[in-house]
Amino acid sequence: MEVIPTALPGVLILEQKRFDDSRGFFVESYNERDFQKATGLTVAFTQDNHSRSAAGVVRGMHYKIKNPEGKLVRVVCGRVLDIAVDMRKGSPHFGRWVGIELSEDAPHRMVWVPPGFAHGFAALSERVDFLYKTSGFYEPHYERTLLWNDPEVGIELPPEFTANPILSDKDRAGTPLKDAEPCVV
């Protein structure tokens, strides 16, 4: 496994070995021993999730103020801009974001989003199947939503998303960074 650091310390791009032949390809999508060895992290994943989105969907930016969870994310169908925003209380990078493209063309590529980061994505293709492991259970009473288009954060999405994104009511009503509760890690 290759680990590629991003502009935000802790957010990592992970690339598994991919084996291609005349039949197609094979990727070992997750191996606990390899993950620990490559990242130095011991993470107990508690839940696997799968979402499907249509073109133009923006999901997020979700985080938990207590019992924060890490996410190991990947795309098996389609293409997304995956986004993480540092929401850790006292972090020198608080409010900064990083975006990484994930796609079915690179099924061996994943992103580790550590606890304390808001997470979301924009669907860049007609259909997206997005898979992710979490290191915590869903706890709606601790979950918060950062406003996806808050100018203070400055997430840069392709122009078609700023005009008419497809959002849930929860994501549409996200909180601007200046009023957001930070995450206690």
Beta strands, then each sheet from edge to edge (+ up, - down):
strand 1: 2-5
strand 2: 12-15
strand 3: 18-21
strand 4: 24-27
strand 5: 47-54
strand 6: 58-64
strand 7: 71-77
strand 8: 79-86
strand 9: 97-103
strand 10: 109-113
strand 11: 117-123
strand 12: 127-134
strand 13: 143-145
sheet 1: 1+ 2- 10+ 7- 12+ 5-
sheet 2: 3+ 4-
sheet 3: 9+ 8- 11+ 6- 13+
end
